[in-house]
Amino acid sequence: MGGRKAQRVRVCPICGSTRLRKESPLSGWLTPEIWVCPDCGYRGPIYGEIEVEVGEDGAKREEREG
C-alpha cells in the first residue's frame, strides 16, 4: 500500500551516531535536557536530526538530512 514513511532520528552533533540517549530520566523535566553519545562521549543539550525513510516492514530504506 503506502510503502514508506519518514521518521525523524536524533544524531550526535560531533560524530553523527544515532545512539544518543538522555543523560537521566529527569533530563528535560526538572533539569535541562542533556544528551549523551556513547560512541564519542559528547554530553550536551544540542543534537541534530535526520529523516529516515522506513518501509512497511519497519526496515530503514534511505537517509536524508532534515
Residue pairs with C-beta under 8 A, 6 or more apart in sequence:
1 56
2 56
3 55
3 56
4 53
4 54
4 55
4 56
4 61
5 53
5 54
6 51
6 52
6 53
6 54
7 51
7 52
7 53
7 54
8 49
8 50
8 51
8 52
8 66
9 18
9 49
9 50
9 51
9 52
10 18
10 20
10 35
10 47
10 48
10 49
11 17
11 18
11 20
11 47
11 48
11 49
11 50
12 18
12 19
12 20
12 35
12 37
12 39
12 40
12 42
12 47
12 48
13 42
13 44
13 46
13 47
13 48
14 37
14 40
14 42
15 37
15 39
15 40
15 42
16 48
17 37
17 38
17 39
17 40
18 50
19 37
19 38
19 39
20 35
20 36
20 37
20 47
21 35
21 36
21 38
22 28
22 33
22 34
22 35
22 36
23 34
23 35
23 36
23 43
24 31
24 34
27 33
27 34
32 45
33 45
34 43
34 44
34 45
35 42
35 43
35 44
35 45
35 46
35 47
36 42
36 43
37 43
49 66
50 63
50 64
50 65
50 66
51 63
51 64
51 65
51 66
52 60
52 61
52 62
52 63
53 60
53 61
53 62
53 63
53 64
54 60
54 61
55 61
